[in-house]
Amino acid sequence: MKILKRRTCAETYALDQLSGIDTKGLISRRELMRRASVFGAAATLGTFGGVLGSVGHAAGGKVKVGLDSGAFTPILKEFANEFREATGTEVEFLSYPLGNMYDQNLLALRQDEARFDAFDFWPNFTGDFGPFLTPLEEVGSLEALNFSDIAKPFQLLNIYEGKSVGVMIDGDLFINTFRADLFENPEEMKAFQAKYGYDLAAPADWTQYRDTAEFFTRPDDNLYGAVEVTSFFVYAFFINQLVQAGAEKGERYGELFDEQMRPKLVNDTAITALDRYREMTKFMPSDLANAMPWDVGRQIYFEGRVAQANWWTDMPKGAADPSISKVANNIKCAPSWGEVTVLPYGRAMGIAKNSSNKEGAFQAIAWLQQSANANRWVAETFSQSLMDPWRMSMFNEPSSTFPLQAESGFAENFASVSKELLDSSKAYLDISIPGTNQYLSSMIQHVQRAVTGQATSEEALKAMEAEFEETTEVFNRERQISHYDEYRQRMISNGYWS
């Protein structure tokens, strides 16, 4: 005989409150009550009550939202009408170029009158933007942002002086996208085994990554073994090499400075990483190898000219989409080579300290963070493939997050590999201290010099170190020591530097 558990007074009260809330389209009533039955009415009320209870009672006015141009803007303009209907608040979207995000935002944040109430930014700018951002919990609660559903590594970004000043809206991590028609072809497998002495498979370490890239590089057939960015976003791909090389040696991977903020770049690990990065250019189209833009790299993969890509998660999403990819039916994912999950860039959204409508800004962010809207955001930008999942619910229900790929099985493959990477005991969180933009600019400039043969790896790293020291002095060494120590402790306390 089944015994029915009696509701507590708190559960009964919470259920009554949920039943009476006007959801105004933020979340369906059916979904709200389903969550109440699964997670408990009290927990569900704690998560959604605040933001739902305020729906329709906003002061009105307008919320100015700044976004980098691209897939974000057209999709959010579609959402604007729904947000107005749900909250009574108008949204004005203002865009800025992706590559000029830092300058545009920092200038806007320093003005007396806010250009944006809420805006998006790369998490590694948090150290520079932090003094001009509003800690989110000063305006609302993290529960109202459904923060606990965000994958752990993404929760640990956007922290300034111990407070969350941003929440992810685009989750980037490196994942391996490979062509199953090549990697699982019996003839290719036989030839690879004969040449390298081990089985052909998605690479698990540097040697395998290098070997598979070499094996599939066939310029006469217009086929290449790998693609990495060697222009504007070189930082992401070099830092991946640096992190993985450090992990191989059992070092604190990606530790760019010591405890006194002295740069740790001119050493065998960093030289090896830069040498490896340059070596990968041999397995890319020669006319693009020394200055490969990120958008061109994606395009040549979609055209079927590349066997594998160790890339952000936008690569497999786009490559598996038949509307933009010629190899859509042959795409599979595997963990990125190396021990560490690397999360370069991504996007967060925060509230400007100079905003006069912080409550409206928080409400706009909270509305975008609700699972139904967030999943739509990722799914509806699929053909652009610029929005990457950042919530565990997106990976737990891949058929709804990636509807175009559900039937082929790609959605399940992509989601399971992504979860494995996000659950890894080793992850690399981008640095986000004051001056990060300057440190990264030095890295980008001198890595490019090494890639193009203008400098040796050691020469490039020495120049990088000298500029790192200058930046540290400009921003005040004692201040930098304090901020970098907070970053180091985040890596240590979460077990990433075990």
WOSUL-V71741 format. One record per residue. RES is the residue in one letter. PHI is phi in whole degrees, -180 to 180 (999 if undefined). BURIAL is 1 if it has 9 or more other C-alpha atoms within 8 Angstrom, else 0. Layout:
BEGIN
<<RES | PHI | BURIAL> <RES | PHI | BURIAL>>
END
This chain:
BEGIN
<<M | 999 | 0> <K | -82 | 0> <I | -97 | 0> <L | -82 | 0> <K | -79 | 0> <R | -78 | 0> <R | -69 | 0> <T | -77 | 0> <C | -61 | 0> <A | -64 | 0> <E | -67 | 1> <T | -64 | 1> <Y | -61 | 0> <A | -62 | 1> <L | -64 | 1> <D | -63 | 0> <Q | -64 | 1> <L | -63 | 1> <S | -64 | 0> <G | -95 | 0> <I | -76 | 0> <D | -87 | 0> <T | -74 | 1> <K | 50 | 1> <G | 89 | 0> <L | -64 | 1> <I | -152 | 1> <S | -67 | 0> <R | -61 | 0> <R | -61 | 0> <E | -68 | 0> <L | -61 | 1> <M | -75 | 1> <R | -62 | 0> <R | -64 | 1> <A | -62 | 1> <S | -74 | 0> <V | -83 | 0> <F | -99 | 0> <G | 101 | 1> <A | -65 | 1> <A | -65 | 1> <A | -66 | 1> <T | -67 | 1> <L | -64 | 1> <G | -62 | 1> <T | -77 | 1> <F | -110 | 1> <G | -58 | 1> <G | -62 | 1> <V | -72 | 1> <L | -71 | 1> <G | -64 | 0> <S | -89 | 0> <V | -62 | 1> <G | 84 | 0> <H | -118 | 0> <A | -69 | 1> <A | -70 | 0> <G | 83 | 1> <G | 75 | 0> <K | -135 | 1> <V | -109 | 1> <K | -94 | 1> <V | -116 | 1> <G | -100 | 1> <L | -141 | 1> <D | -69 | 1> <S | -66 | 1> <G | 141 | 0> <A | -69 | 1> <F | -61 | 1> <T | -58 | 1> <P | -63 | 0> <I | -69 | 1> <L | -69 | 1> <K | -66 | 1> <E | -66 | 0> <F | -72 | 0> <A | -58 | 1> <N | -63 | 0> <E | -65 | 1> <F | -64 | 1> <R | -64 | 1> <E | -65 | 1> <A | -79 | 1> <T | -123 | 1> <G | 79 | 1> <T | -112 | 1> <E | -80 | 1> <V | -122 | 1> <E | -112 | 0> <F | -97 | 1> <L | -121 | 1> <S | -115 | 1> <Y | -144 | 1> <P | -63 | 0> <L | -54 | 0> <G | -75 | 0> <N | -114 | 0> <M | -60 | 1> <Y | -64 | 1> <D | -63 | 0> <Q | -61 | 1> <N | -72 | 1> <L | -65 | 1> <L | -62 | 0> <A | -64 | 1> <L | -69 | 1> <R | -87 | 0> <Q | -78 | 1> <D | -68 | 0> <E | -104 | 0> <A | -68 | 1> <R | -79 | 0> <F | -124 | 1> <D | -86 | 1> <A | -126 | 1> <F | -158 | 1> <D | -102 | 1> <F | -158 | 1> <W | -77 | 1> <P | -56 | 1> <N | -73 | 1> <F | -93 | 1> <T | -59 | 1> <G | -65 | 1> <D | -82 | 1> <F | -85 | 1> <G | -48 | 1> <P | -63 | 0> <F | -109 | 1> <L | -109 | 1> <T | -94 | 1> <P | -53 | 1> <L | -60 | 1> <E | -76 | 0> <E | -81 | 0> <V | -110 | 1> <G | -151 | 1> <S | -109 | 1> <L | -64 | 1> <E | -63 | 1> <A | -66 | 1> <L | -94 | 1> <N | 55 | 1> <F | -65 | 1> <S | -67 | 0> <D | -82 | 0> <I | -73 | 1> <A | -58 | 1> <K | -50 | 0> <P | -59 | 1> <F | -74 | 1> <Q | -66 | 1> <L | -89 | 1> <L | -98 | 1> <N | 64 | 1> <I | -109 | 1> <Y | -128 | 1> <E | 50 | 0> <G | 82 | 0> <K | -122 | 0> <S | -78 | 1> <V | -113 | 1> <G | -160 | 1> <V | -136 | 1> <M | -64 | 1> <I | -130 | 1> <D | -161 | 1> <G | -100 | 1> <D | -103 | 1> <L | -150 | 1> <F | -82 | 1> <I | -142 | 1> <N | -93 | 1> <T | -109 | 1> <F | -130 | 1> <R | -87 | 1> <A | -66 | 1> <D | -67 | 0> <L | -99 | 0> <F | -70 | 1> <E | -110 | 1> <N | -77 | 1> <P | -56 | 0> <E | -68 | 0> <E | -65 | 1> <M | -64 | 1> <K | -66 | 0> <A | -67 | 0> <F | -66 | 1> <Q | -59 | 1> <A | -66 | 0> <K | -85 | 0> <Y | -110 | 0> <G | 82 | 0> <Y | -149 | 0> <D | -74 | 0> <L | -73 | 1> <A | -164 | 0> <A | -56 | 1> <P | -67 | 1> <A | -108 | 1> <D | -146 | 1> <W | -61 | 1> <T | -59 | 0> <Q | -68 | 1> <Y | -63 | 1> <R | -65 | 1> <D | -65 | 1> <T | -66 | 1> <A | -64 | 1> <E | -64 | 1> <F | -60 | 1> <F | -92 | 1> <T | -83 | 1> <R | -138 | 1> <P | -54 | 0> <D | -64 | 0> <D | -100 | 0> <N | 58 | 0> <L | -126 | 1> <Y | -132 | 1> <G | -84 | 1> <A | -162 | 1> <V | -146 | 1> <E | -134 | 1> <V | -78 | 1> <T | -127 | 1> <S | -119 | 1> <F | -57 | 1> <F | -96 | 1> <V | -58 | 1> <Y | -53 | 1> <A | -60 | 1> <F | -80 | 1> <F | -70 | 1> <I | -64 | 1> <N | -64 | 1> <Q | -62 | 1> <L | -65 | 1> <V | -64 | 1> <Q | -67 | 1> <A | -65 | 1> <G | -68 | 1> <A | -63 | 1> <E | -57 | 0> <K | -93 | 0> <G | 75 | 0> <E | -88 | 0> <R | -74 | 0> <Y | -62 | 1> <G | 74 | 1> <E | -81 | 0> <L | -78 | 0> <F | -134 | 1> <D | -89 | 1> <E | -68 | 0> <Q | -103 | 0> <M | 65 | 1> <R | -85 | 0> <P | -64 | 1> <K | -116 | 1> <L | -121 | 1> <V | -91 | 1> <N | -156 | 0> <D | -61 | 0> <T | -64 | 1> <A | -68 | 1> <I | -64 | 1> <T | -59 | 1> <A | -62 | 1> <L | -71 | 1> <D | -61 | 1> <R | -67 | 1> <Y | -61 | 1> <R | -66 | 1> <E | -62 | 0> <M | -64 | 1> <T | -67 | 1> <K | -69 | 1> <F | -107 | 1> <M | -124 | 1> <P | -54 | 1> <S | -62 | 0> <D | -76 | 0> <L | -119 | 0> <A | -58 | 1> <N | -85 | 1> <A | -153 | 0> <M | -78 | 1> <P | -75 | 1> <W | -65 | 1> <D | -72 | 0> <V | -70 | 0> <G | -58 | 1> <R | -64 | 1> <Q | -64 | 0> <I | -70 | 1> <Y | -68 | 1> <F | -61 | 1> <E | -79 | 1> <G | 87 | 1> <R | -97 | 1> <V | -134 | 1> <A | -82 | 1> <Q | -154 | 1> <A | -144 | 1> <N | -90 | 1> <W | -150 | 1> <W | -61 | 1> <T | -69 | 1> <D | -70 | 1> <M | -65 | 1> <P | -64 | 1> <K | -58 | 1> <G | -73 | 1> <A | -64 | 1> <A | -90 | 1> <D | -96 | 1> <P | -64 | 1> <S | -75 | 0> <I | -130 | 1> <S | -127 | 1> <K | -81 | 1> <V | -116 | 1> <A | -56 | 1> <N | -82 | 0> <N | -119 | 1> <I | -95 | 1> <K | -135 | 1> <C | -117 | 1> <A | -147 | 1> <P | -57 | 1> <S | -59 | 1> <W | -61 | 1> <G | 99 | 0> <E | -81 | 1> <V | -109 | 1> <T | -82 | 1> <V | -107 | 1> <L | -121 | 1> <P | -84 | 1> <Y | 66 | 1> <G | 79 | 1> <R | -139 | 1> <A | -124 | 1> <M | -130 | 1> <G | -135 | 1> <I | -116 | 1> <A | -68 | 1> <K | -66 | 0> <N | -88 | 1> <S | -70 | 1> <S | -97 | 0> <N | -134 | 1> <K | -66 | 1> <E | -65 | 0> <G | -65 | 1> <A | -63 | 1> <F | -63 | 1> <Q | -62 | 1> <A | -65 | 1> <I | -66 | 1> <A | -63 | 1> <W | -63 | 1> <L | -70 | 0> <Q | -85 | 1> <Q | -63 | 1> <S | -53 | 0> <A | -62 | 0> <N | -72 | 1> <A | -62 | 1> <N | -64 | 1> <R | -62 | 1> <W | -59 | 1> <V | -69 | 1> <A | -67 | 1> <E | -77 | 0> <T | -101 | 1> <F | -62 | 1> <S | -66 | 1> <Q | -81 | 0> <S | 61 | 1> <L | -99 | 1> <M | -100 | 1> <D | -114 | 1> <P | -65 | 1> <W | -133 | 1> <R | -107 | 1> <M | -64 | 1> <S | -62 | 0> <M | -67 | 1> <F | -81 | 1> <N | -77 | 0> <E | -127 | 0> <P | -64 | 1> <S | -67 | 1> <S | -88 | 1> <T | -79 | 1> <F | -125 | 1> <P | -64 | 1> <L | -68 | 0> <Q | -111 | 1> <A | -65 | 1> <E | -67 | 0> <S | -72 | 0> <G | 93 | 0> <F | -62 | 1> <A | -57 | 1> <E | -66 | 1> <N | -62 | 1> <F | -61 | 1> <A | -67 | 1> <S | -68 | 1> <V | -68 | 1> <S | -61 | 1> <K | -63 | 1> <E | -60 | 1> <L | -67 | 1> <L | -71 | 1> <D | -89 | 0> <S | -60 | 1> <S | -76 | 0> <K | -125 | 1> <A | -140 | 1> <Y | -116 | 1> <L | -93 | 1> <D | -56 | 1> <I | -66 | 0> <S | -149 | 1> <I | -113 | 1> <P | -54 | 1> <G | 87 | 1> <T | -56 | 1> <N | -59 | 1> <Q | -71 | 0> <Y | -60 | 1> <L | -66 | 1> <S | -62 | 0> <S | -63 | 1> <M | -63 | 1> <I | -60 | 1> <Q | -61 | 0> <H | -83 | 1> <V | -65 | 1> <Q | -62 | 1> <R | -62 | 1> <A | -70 | 1> <V | -62 | 1> <T | -86 | 0> <G | 82 | 0> <Q | -78 | 0> <A | -153 | 1> <T | -75 | 0> <S | -59 | 1> <E | -66 | 1> <E | -63 | 0> <A | -63 | 1> <L | -70 | 1> <K | -64 | 1> <A | -64 | 1> <M | -62 | 1> <E | -60 | 1> <A | -61 | 0> <E | -72 | 1> <F | -59 | 1> <E | -63 | 1> <E | -62 | 0> <T | -63 | 1> <T | -60 | 1> <E | -67 | 0> <V | -61 | 0> <F | -89 | 1> <N | 83 | 0> <R | -57 | 1> <E | -62 | 0> <R | -64 | 0> <Q | -66 | 1> <I | -58 | 1> <S | -63 | 0> <H | -69 | 1> <Y | -70 | 1> <D | -64 | 1> <E | -62 | 1> <Y | -64 | 1> <R | -61 | 0> <Q | -66 | 0> <R | -65 | 1> <M | -65 | 1> <I | -71 | 1> <S | -66 | 0> <N | -94 | 0> <G | 79 | 1> <Y | -72 | 1> <W | -101 | 1> <S | -83 | 0>>
END
